[in-house]
């Protein structure tokens, strides 16, 4: 099973968000390691719950940053967070109910879930934020 590691192509250009994304990649990596080591299902369940908690914290921090910056697409972004969280929670609930352990398809779902969030939702915010910062810096220089 090939591990998906953080690399700079996933950066959204905002250090605080990139740091949180690295943490989420790390959480998925821990789940992947547990699967590779044939860990008990209870252990992978615990790691999944930790991933869910980290995701909720991430979404809350990100939404606060967007509110402060007055991001114009805040509501759709929050809605995307809600849908992504629901998908993750449903995935975890299904895993909790099953007697079988997680497998490669499971970890692929988690990777796809995270990459979609970063490369689609957060990339738009990162680009908007960087553009806004550049405009504000230009205004200060002109003054």
BAZAVO-359085 format. One record per atom (N, C-alpha, C): atom name; x, y, z. Coordinates in steps of 0.1 Angstrom, whole numbers, m for minus. Atoms other than C-alpha are relative to their C-alpha. Layout:
REM BAZAVO-359085
+----+-------+-------+-------+
: at :    xx :    yy :    zz :
+----+-------+-------+-------+
: CA :     X :     Y :     Z :
...
+----+-------+-------+-------+
//
This chain:
REM BAZAVO-359085
+----+-------+-------+-------+
: at :    xx :    yy :    zz :
+----+-------+-------+-------+
:  N :     9 :   m12 :     0 :
: CA :     0 :     0 :     0 :
:  C :     9 :    12 :     0 :
:  N :    m8 :   m12 :     1 :
: CA :    16 :    33 :   m11 :
:  C :    m5 :    11 :     8 :
:  N :     4 :   m11 :   m10 :
: CA :    16 :    60 :    15 :
:  C :    m1 :    13 :    m7 :
:  N :     1 :   m14 :     5 :
: CA :     4 :    95 :     6 :
:  C :     6 :     9 :    10 :
:  N :    m7 :    m9 :    m9 :
: CA :    28 :   119 :    21 :
:  C :    m3 :    15 :    m4 :
:  N :     2 :   m14 :     3 :
: CA :    24 :   157 :    24 :
:  C :    12 :     4 :    m9 :
:  N :   m10 :    m7 :     7 :
: CA :    43 :   176 :    m2 :
:  C :    m5 :    14 :    m4 :
:  N :     3 :   m14 :     2 :
: CA :    44 :   213 :   m12 :
:  C :   m11 :     2 :   m11 :
:  N :    11 :    m2 :    10 :
: CA :    20 :   208 :   m41 :
:  C :   m14 :     1 :     6 :
:  N :    13 :    m1 :    m8 :
: CA :    m8 :   205 :   m15 :
:  C :    m1 :    13 :     7 :
:  N :     1 :   m13 :    m7 :
: CA :     1 :   239 :     0 :
:  C :   m10 :     9 :    m5 :
:  N :     9 :   m11 :     4 :
: CA :   m26 :   265 :     0 :
:  C :     5 :    14 :     2 :
:  N :    m7 :   m13 :    m1 :
: CA :    m1 :   292 :     7 :
:  C :    m3 :     7 :    13 :
:  N :     3 :    m5 :   m13 :
: CA :   m13 :   298 :    43 :
:  C :     6 :    m9 :    10 :
:  N :    m8 :     9 :    m8 :
: CA :    11 :   284 :    68 :
:  C :    m8 :    m7 :    11 :
:  N :     8 :     6 :   m11 :
: CA :   m14 :   278 :    96 :
:  C :    m9 :   m11 :    m6 :
:  N :     8 :    11 :     6 :
: CA :   m37 :   258 :    73 :
:  C :     8 :   m11 :    m5 :
:  N :    m9 :    11 :     5 :
: CA :    m9 :   239 :    57 :
:  C :     5 :    m9 :    12 :
:  N :    m4 :     8 :   m12 :
: CA :     2 :   229 :    92 :
:  C :   m11 :   m10 :     5 :
:  N :    11 :     9 :    m4 :
: CA :   m32 :   215 :   100 :
:  C :    m2 :   m11 :   m10 :
:  N :     1 :    11 :    10 :
: CA :   m33 :   197 :    67 :
:  C :    11 :   m10 :     2 :
:  N :   m10 :    10 :    m3 :
: CA :     0 :   181 :    75 :
:  C :    m4 :    m9 :    11 :
:  N :     5 :     8 :   m11 :
: CA :   m15 :   169 :   108 :
:  C :   m10 :   m10 :    m5 :
:  N :    10 :     9 :     5 :
: CA :   m44 :   154 :    89 :
:  C :     6 :   m11 :    m8 :
:  N :    m8 :    10 :     8 :
: CA :   m20 :   137 :    65 :
:  C :     6 :   m10 :    10 :
:  N :    m6 :     9 :   m10 :
: CA :    m2 :   123 :    96 :
:  C :   m10 :    m9 :     6 :
:  N :    10 :     9 :    m6 :
: CA :   m34 :   110 :   111 :
:  C :    m4 :   m11 :   m10 :
:  N :     3 :    10 :     9 :
: CA :   m42 :    92 :    79 :
:  C :    12 :   m10 :    m2 :
:  N :   m12 :     8 :     0 :
: CA :    m6 :    79 :    78 :
:  C :     0 :   m10 :    12 :
:  N :     0 :     9 :   m12 :
: CA :   m11 :    64 :   113 :
:  C :   m10 :   m11 :    m2 :
:  N :    10 :    10 :     3 :
: CA :   m43 :    47 :   102 :
:  C :     6 :   m10 :   m10 :
:  N :    m6 :     9 :    10 :
: CA :   m24 :    33 :    72 :
:  C :    10 :    m9 :     6 :
:  N :   m10 :     8 :    m7 :
: CA :     4 :    21 :    94 :
:  C :    m7 :   m11 :     8 :
:  N :     8 :     9 :    m8 :
: CA :   m21 :     4 :   117 :
:  C :    m5 :   m12 :    m9 :
:  N :     5 :    10 :     9 :
: CA :   m36 :   m14 :    87 :
:  C :    11 :    m9 :    m5 :
:  N :   m12 :     8 :     5 :
: CA :    m2 :   m25 :    74 :
:  C :     5 :    m9 :    11 :
:  N :    m4 :     9 :   m11 :
: CA :     6 :   m39 :   108 :
:  C :   m10 :    m9 :     6 :
:  N :    11 :     8 :    m4 :
: CA :   m27 :   m57 :   110 :
:  C :    m5 :     2 :    14 :
:  N :     4 :    m4 :   m14 :
: CA :   m37 :   m38 :   141 :
:  C :   m14 :    m4 :     2 :
:  N :    14 :     4 :    m3 :
: CA :   m69 :   m48 :   159 :
:  C :   m10 :    11 :    m5 :
:  N :    10 :    m9 :     5 :
: CA :  m101 :   m32 :   146 :
:  C :    m2 :    12 :    10 :
:  N :     2 :   m10 :   m11 :
: CA :  m105 :   m13 :   179 :
:  C :    10 :    11 :    m1 :
:  N :   m10 :   m10 :     1 :
: CA :   m72 :     4 :   173 :
:  C :    m2 :     9 :   m12 :
:  N :     3 :    m9 :    12 :
: CA :   m81 :    16 :   138 :
:  C :   m12 :     8 :     2 :
:  N :    12 :    m8 :    m3 :
: CA :  m115 :    27 :   151 :
:  C :     4 :    12 :     8 :
:  N :    m5 :   m12 :    m8 :
: CA :   m97 :    49 :   177 :
:  C :     7 :    10 :    m9 :
:  N :    m8 :    m9 :     8 :
: CA :   m74 :    63 :   151 :
:  C :   m10 :     8 :   m10 :
:  N :    10 :    m7 :     8 :
: CA :  m105 :    71 :   129 :
:  C :    m7 :    11 :     8 :
:  N :     6 :   m10 :    m8 :
: CA :  m121 :    89 :   157 :
:  C :     9 :    12 :     3 :
:  N :    m9 :   m11 :    m2 :
: CA :   m90 :   109 :   163 :
:  C :     1 :     9 :   m13 :
:  N :     0 :    m7 :    12 :
: CA :   m90 :   118 :   126 :
:  C :   m12 :     9 :    m1 :
:  N :    12 :    m8 :     0 :
: CA :  m126 :   129 :   129 :
:  C :     1 :    12 :     9 :
:  N :    m2 :   m11 :    m9 :
: CA :  m118 :   151 :   159 :
:  C :     9 :    11 :    m6 :
:  N :   m10 :   m10 :     6 :
: CA :   m88 :   167 :   141 :
:  C :    m7 :     7 :   m12 :
:  N :     7 :    m6 :    12 :
: CA :  m110 :   173 :   110 :
:  C :   m10 :    11 :     5 :
:  N :     9 :    m9 :    m5 :
: CA :  m137 :   190 :   131 :
:  C :     8 :    13 :     5 :
:  N :    m8 :   m11 :    m5 :
: CA :  m110 :   212 :   148 :
:  C :     5 :     8 :   m12 :
:  N :    m5 :    m7 :    12 :
: CA :   m95 :   220 :   114 :
:  C :   m11 :     8 :    m6 :
:  N :    11 :    m7 :     7 :
: CA :  m129 :   230 :    99 :
:  C :    m3 :    12 :     8 :
:  N :     3 :   m11 :    m8 :
: CA :  m136 :   252 :   129 :
:  C :    10 :    11 :    m1 :
:  N :   m11 :   m10 :     1 :
: CA :  m102 :   270 :   128 :
:  C :    m1 :     6 :   m14 :
:  N :     1 :    m5 :    14 :
: CA :  m105 :   274 :    90 :
:  C :   m11 :    10 :    m2 :
:  N :    12 :    m8 :     1 :
: CA :  m140 :   288 :    92 :
:  C :     2 :    13 :     8 :
:  N :    m3 :   m12 :    m8 :
: CA :  m129 :   313 :   119 :
:  C :     9 :     9 :    m8 :
:  N :    m9 :    m8 :     8 :
: CA :  m100 :   325 :    97 :
:  C :    m7 :     6 :   m12 :
:  N :     8 :    m5 :    11 :
: CA :  m124 :   329 :    68 :
:  C :    m9 :    11 :     4 :
:  N :     9 :   m11 :    m5 :
: CA :  m148 :   349 :    89 :
:  C :     8 :    13 :     2 :
:  N :    m8 :   m12 :    m3 :
: CA :  m121 :   372 :   101 :
:  C :     5 :     7 :   m13 :
:  N :    m5 :    m6 :    13 :
: CA :  m108 :   377 :    65 :
:  C :   m11 :     4 :    m9 :
:  N :    12 :    m3 :     8 :
: CA :  m144 :   382 :    53 :
:  C :     0 :    m7 :   m14 :
:  N :     0 :     8 :    12 :
: CA :  m140 :   355 :    27 :
:  C :   m14 :     0 :    m6 :
:  N :    13 :    m1 :     6 :
: CA :  m169 :   360 :     2 :
:  C :    m7 :   m13 :    m2 :
:  N :     6 :    13 :     2 :
: CA :  m175 :   323 :    m3 :
:  C :     0 :    m8 :    13 :
:  N :     0 :     7 :   m13 :
: CA :  m176 :   314 :    34 :
:  C :   m11 :   m10 :     1 :
:  N :    11 :     9 :    m2 :
: CA :  m211 :   299 :    33 :
:  C :     1 :   m13 :    m8 :
:  N :    m1 :    12 :     8 :
: CA :  m205 :   275 :     4 :
:  C :    12 :    m9 :     6 :
:  N :   m11 :     7 :    m6 :
: CA :  m171 :   266 :    20 :
:  C :    m4 :    m8 :    13 :
:  N :     5 :     7 :   m12 :
: CA :  m188 :   258 :    53 :
:  C :    m9 :   m11 :    m3 :
:  N :     9 :    11 :     4 :
: CA :  m214 :   237 :    35 :
:  C :     8 :   m12 :    m5 :
:  N :    m9 :    10 :     4 :
: CA :  m186 :   218 :    19 :
:  C :     6 :    m7 :    12 :
:  N :    m5 :     6 :   m12 :
: CA :  m171 :   212 :    53 :
:  C :   m10 :    m9 :     6 :
:  N :    11 :     8 :    m5 :
: CA :  m204 :   199 :    65 :
:  C :    m2 :   m13 :    m7 :
:  N :     1 :    12 :     8 :
: CA :  m207 :   175 :    36 :
:  C :    12 :    m9 :     2 :
:  N :   m12 :     8 :    m2 :
: CA :  m171 :   163 :    40 :
:  C :    m1 :    m7 :    14 :
:  N :     1 :     6 :   m14 :
: CA :  m177 :   158 :    78 :
:  C :   m10 :   m11 :     0 :
:  N :    11 :    11 :     0 :
: CA :  m209 :   138 :    71 :
:  C :     6 :   m12 :    m7 :
:  N :    m6 :    11 :     7 :
: CA :  m190 :   116 :    46 :
:  C :    10 :    m8 :     9 :
:  N :   m10 :     7 :    m9 :
: CA :  m162 :   109 :    71 :
:  C :    m8 :    m7 :    12 :
:  N :     8 :     6 :   m12 :
: CA :  m187 :   103 :   100 :
:  C :    m7 :   m12 :    m5 :
:  N :     7 :    12 :     5 :
: CA :  m207 :    79 :    78 :
:  C :    10 :   m11 :    m2 :
:  N :   m11 :    10 :     2 :
: CA :  m175 :    61 :    68 :
:  C :     4 :    m6 :    13 :
:  N :    m4 :     5 :   m13 :
: CA :  m165 :    58 :   104 :
:  C :   m11 :    m9 :     7 :
:  N :    11 :     8 :    m6 :
: CA :  m199 :    46 :   115 :
:  C :    m1 :   m14 :    m7 :
:  N :     0 :    13 :     7 :
: CA :  m199 :    19 :    88 :
:  C :    11 :    m9 :     5 :
:  N :   m11 :     8 :    m5 :
: CA :  m165 :     8 :    99 :
:  C :    m2 :    m5 :    14 :
:  N :     2 :     4 :   m13 :
: CA :  m175 :     7 :   135 :
:  C :   m10 :   m12 :     1 :
:  N :    10 :    10 :    m1 :
: CA :  m204 :   m16 :   127 :
:  C :     5 :   m13 :    m6 :
:  N :    m4 :    12 :     6 :
: CA :  m185 :   m41 :   106 :
:  C :    11 :    m7 :     8 :
:  N :   m10 :     8 :    m7 :
: CA :  m165 :   m69 :   119 :
:  C :    13 :    m1 :    m7 :
:  N :   m12 :     1 :     7 :
: CA :  m139 :   m67 :    92 :
:  C :     9 :    12 :     2 :
:  N :   m10 :   m11 :    m2 :
: CA :  m108 :   m45 :    93 :
:  C :     0 :     9 :   m12 :
:  N :    m2 :   m10 :    11 :
: CA :  m100 :   m15 :    72 :
:  C :    10 :    m7 :   m10 :
:  N :    m9 :     5 :    10 :
: CA :   m83 :   m22 :    39 :
:  C :     5 :    11 :    m9 :
:  N :    m6 :   m10 :    10 :
: CA :   m66 :    m5 :     9 :
:  C :   m11 :    10 :    m5 :
:  N :    11 :    m9 :     5 :
: CA :  m100 :     8 :    m3 :
:  C :    m4 :    10 :    10 :
:  N :     4 :    m9 :   m11 :
: CA :  m107 :    23 :    31 :
:  C :    10 :    12 :     0 :
:  N :   m10 :   m10 :    m1 :
: CA :   m74 :    42 :    32 :
:  C :     0 :     9 :   m13 :
:  N :     1 :    m8 :    13 :
: CA :   m79 :    53 :    m5 :
:  C :   m11 :    10 :     2 :
:  N :    12 :    m9 :    m3 :
: CA :  m113 :    68 :     6 :
:  C :     5 :    12 :     8 :
:  N :    m5 :   m10 :    m9 :
: CA :   m96 :    87 :    34 :
:  C :     9 :    10 :    m7 :
:  N :    m9 :    m8 :     7 :
: CA :   m68 :   100 :    12 :
:  C :    m8 :     9 :   m10 :
:  N :     8 :    m8 :     9 :
: CA :   m93 :   111 :   m15 :
:  C :    m8 :    11 :     7 :
:  N :     8 :   m10 :    m8 :
: CA :  m115 :   128 :    11 :
:  C :     9 :    12 :     3 :
:  N :    m9 :   m10 :    m4 :
: CA :   m85 :   148 :    24 :
:  C :     5 :     8 :   m12 :
:  N :    m6 :    m7 :    11 :
: CA :   m70 :   156 :   m10 :
:  C :   m11 :     9 :    m7 :
:  N :    11 :    m7 :     6 :
: CA :  m104 :   167 :   m24 :
:  C :    m2 :    13 :     8 :
:  N :     2 :   m12 :    m8 :
: CA :  m108 :   191 :     5 :
:  C :    11 :    10 :    m2 :
:  N :   m11 :    m9 :     2 :
: CA :   m74 :   206 :     1 :
:  C :     1 :     6 :   m14 :
:  N :    m2 :    m5 :    13 :
: CA :   m71 :   208 :   m36 :
:  C :   m12 :     7 :    m7 :
:  N :    12 :    m7 :     6 :
: CA :  m106 :   220 :   m43 :
:  C :    m5 :    12 :     9 :
:  N :     6 :   m10 :    m9 :
: CA :  m121 :   238 :   m13 :
:  C :    11 :    10 :     5 :
:  N :   m10 :    m9 :    m7 :
: CA :   m90 :   252 :     5 :
:  C :     9 :     7 :   m10 :
:  N :    m9 :    m7 :    10 :
: CA :   m70 :   260 :   m27 :
:  C :    m7 :    13 :    m4 :
:  N :     8 :   m12 :     4 :
: CA :   m98 :   285 :   m37 :
:  C :     2 :    11 :    11 :
:  N :    m1 :   m10 :   m11 :
: CA :   m96 :   302 :    m2 :
:  C :    15 :     5 :     0 :
:  N :   m14 :    m4 :     0 :
: CA :   m58 :   302 :    m3 :
:  C :     4 :    10 :   m11 :
:  N :    m2 :    m9 :    11 :
: CA :   m57 :   318 :   m37 :
:  C :    m6 :    14 :     2 :
:  N :     7 :   m12 :    m3 :
: CA :   m83 :   344 :   m27 :
:  C :     8 :     8 :    11 :
:  N :    m7 :    m6 :   m11 :
: CA :   m64 :   351 :     6 :
:  C :    13 :     6 :    m5 :
:  N :   m13 :    m5 :     5 :
: CA :   m30 :   355 :   m12 :
:  C :    m2 :    12 :    m9 :
:  N :     2 :   m11 :     8 :
: CA :   m45 :   378 :   m38 :
:  C :    m4 :    12 :     8 :
:  N :     4 :   m11 :    m9 :
: CA :   m61 :   399 :   m11 :
:  C :    12 :     6 :     7 :
:  N :   m12 :    m4 :    m7 :
: CA :   m28 :   401 :     8 :
:  C :     9 :     8 :   m10 :
:  N :    m8 :    m7 :    10 :
: CA :   m10 :   412 :   m24 :
:  C :    m6 :    14 :    m3 :
:  N :     7 :   m13 :     3 :
: CA :   m36 :   439 :   m31 :
:  C :     2 :    10 :    12 :
:  N :    m2 :    m8 :   m12 :
: CA :   m33 :   452 :     5 :
:  C :    14 :     5 :     1 :
:  N :   m14 :    m4 :    m1 :
: CA :     5 :   452 :     3 :
:  C :     3 :    11 :   m11 :
:  N :    m1 :    m9 :    11 :
: CA :     3 :   471 :   m30 :
:  C :    m6 :    14 :     4 :
:  N :     6 :   m12 :    m5 :
: CA :   m20 :   497 :   m14 :
:  C :     9 :     7 :     9 :
:  N :    m9 :    m6 :   m10 :
: CA :     4 :   502 :    14 :
:  C :    12 :     6 :    m6 :
:  N :   m11 :    m5 :     7 :
: CA :    33 :   507 :    m9 :
:  C :    m3 :    13 :    m8 :
:  N :     4 :   m12 :     8 :
: CA :    14 :   532 :   m30 :
:  C :    m3 :    12 :     9 :
:  N :     4 :   m11 :   m10 :
: CA :     4 :   552 :     1 :
:  C :    12 :     8 :     5 :
+----+-------+-------+-------+
//
